[in-house]
């Protein structure tokens, strides 16, 4: 049993992270972040922005603090707000465009 815990459990966590953050659902393809949600180690259950310590990682990729905690890259509140603002601006621009063939006045 201890063999399973020591060898297979960490491998399973790499394949299937226990991320409870909903940010992975909102992530866009190719979205990167420096925020790590820890699911193993002393900081389990915590999020930490490692900006300046790690390069931005694709959402869901493994990350570590180098001090015994590891987890997955997740979007933080700033990432979510930026994506929502970009989506709102894109939506507003879509409706602000003039029609391709504006109506012409009818002649009598």
Secondary structure as UniProt FT lines:
FT   HELIX           2..3
FT   HELIX           4..9
FT   HELIX           10..15
FT   HELIX           23..26
FT   TURN            29..30
FT   STRAND          32..33
FT   STRAND          35..40
FT   TURN            42..45
FT   STRAND          47..49
FT   TURN            52..53
FT   STRAND          57..58
FT   TURN            59..60
FT   STRAND          62..64
FT   STRAND          70..74
FT   HELIX           77..96
//
